[in-house]
Amino acid sequence: MPPSAAAARPRLILASESPRRLALLRQIGIEPDVILPAALDESPRQGELPRPCAQRLAQEKGAAIAAGETTPALVLAADTIVALGRRILPKAETEEQARRCLALLSGRRHTVVTAVTLTPGGGWDKGRACERVVETSVAFSRLSATQIDALIEQGDWRGKAGGYAIQGMAAAFIRQIGGSYSAVMGLPLFETAQLLRGQPGGWLA
């Protein structure tokens, strides 16, 4: 990248503490300057549908971080939701929650909605706010009680939407994916790259 292009860029802030999102960004050659998660209540609103919920949360995360910046910055924020029809499944925090999620997903197809946003902050007036929303269809095989026990024991369900991590042991039970694998992990790489290419500063070729 030409030095002039790098000098013209604002700082890139990743508004997430997720190690998966950081690893995905690095996979496409992007290293954020700052990692600064937004401390927001991520609970769905009463009657809120999956896609609008993911969009709202990603926008709110980006806006919250951008509003606190005093030097030019571009905030990358994302939110991932696992949905069965209109029902939003929780980010599992307990074994009981994870078991309930896995029992619901067993033998069924569900949708993973991931919204990603870029929000200028700190007076960077050359950038523009933009977003993408990606929906991916994921089908689980039917899970036996023993298989659910194994997934719970493995432990990578903690804090995961729908109680599973596609890059973990759950991959052995996912029979079909229609859409973006990286979006299910938490960050749709193609769409994120498109957003960055659309910003001034030569982010990606």
Long-range contacts (C-beta under 8 A, 24 or more apart in sequence): 1-202, 2-202, 5-201, 5-202, 6-201, 6-202, 8-200, 8-201, 8-202, 9-74, 9-201, 9-202, 9-203, 10-71, 10-72, 10-73, 10-74, 10-120, 10-122, 10-124, 10-127, 10-201, 11-71, 11-72, 11-73, 11-74, 11-122, 12-73, 12-74, 12-76, 12-203, 13-65, 13-69, 13-73, 13-74, 13-75, 13-76, 13-121, 14-76, 15-61, 15-62, 15-64, 15-65, 15-75, 15-76, 15-77, 15-78, 16-61, 16-76, 16-77, 16-78, 16-186, 18-186, 20-165, 20-167, 20-185, 20-186, 20-187, 21-78, 21-186, 21-187, 24-182, 24-185, 24-186, 24-187, 24-189, 24-192, 25-76, 25-187, 25-192, 27-189, 28-189, 28-192, 28-193, 28-204, 29-204, 30-196, 30-203, 30-204, 32-76, 34-73, 36-65, 38-62, 38-64, 38-65, 38-77, 39-64, 40-64, 42-79, 42-91, 44-88, 48-88, 49-86, 50-81, 50-83, 50-86, 50-88, 50-111, 50-113, 51-113, 51-115, 51-133, 51-135, 53-79, 53-81, 53-88, 53-113, 54-79, 54-80, 54-81, 54-113, 54-114, 54-115, 54-133, 55-79, 55-115, 55-131, 55-133, 57-115, 58-115, 58-116, 58-117, 58-131, 59-115, 59-117, 59-119, 59-131, 61-117, 62-117, 62-118, 62-119, 62-129, 63-119, 65-119, 65-121, 66-119, 66-120, 66-121, 66-122, 67-121, 68-121, 69-121, 69-122, 70-122, 70-123, 71-122, 71-123, 72-120, 72-121, 72-122, 72-123, 72-124, 73-120, 73-121, 73-122, 73-124, 74-118, 74-119, 74-120, 74-121, 74-124, 74-127, 74-199, 75-117, 75-118, 75-119, 75-120, 75-121, 76-116, 76-117, 76-118, 76-192, 77-116, 77-117, 77-119, 78-114, 78-115, 78-116, 78-117, 78-186, 78-187, 79-114, 79-115, 80-112, 80-113, 80-114, 80-161, 80-183, 80-184, 80-186, 81-112, 81-113, 81-114, 81-161, 82-110, 82-111, 82-112, 82-161, 82-162, 83-110, 83-111, 83-112, 83-113, 84-108, 84-110, 84-111, 89-161, 89-162, 89-163, 90-161, 90-163, 91-159, 91-160, 91-161, 92-157, 92-158, 92-159, 92-160, 92-162, 92-163, 93-158, 93-159, 95-152, 97-163, 98-151, 98-152, 98-157, 98-158, 98-163, 98-164, 99-148, 99-152, 99-163, 100-163, 101-157, 101-162, 101-163, 101-164, 102-143, 102-148, 102-151, 102-152, 102-157, 102-163, 102-164, 103-143, 103-148, 105-140, 105-143, 105-162, 105-163, 105-164, 106-140, 106-141, 106-142, 106-143, 106-148, 107-140, 107-141, 107-142, 107-143, 108-139, 108-140, 109-137, 109-138, 109-139, 109-140, 109-176, 110-137, 110-138, 110-139, 110-140, 110-162, 111-135, 111-136, 111-137, 111-138, 112-136, 112-137, 112-138, 112-161, 112-162, 112-179, 112-183, 112-184, 114-180, 114-183, 114-184, 114-186, 114-187, 114-188, 116-187, 116-188, 116-191, 116-192, 116-195, 118-195, 118-196, 118-199, 126-200, 126-201, 127-199, 127-200, 128-198, 128-199, 130-195, 130-198, 131-195, 132-188, 132-191, 132-192, 132-194, 132-195, 134-179, 134-180, 134-183, 134-188, 134-191, 135-179, 136-177, 136-178, 136-179, 136-180, 136-181, 136-183, 136-184, 137-176, 137-177, 137-178, 137-179, 138-166, 138-174, 138-176, 138-177, 138-178, 138-184, 139-174, 139-175, 139-176, 139-177, 140-170, 140-173, 140-174, 140-175, 141-173, 141-174, 141-175, 143-173, 147-173
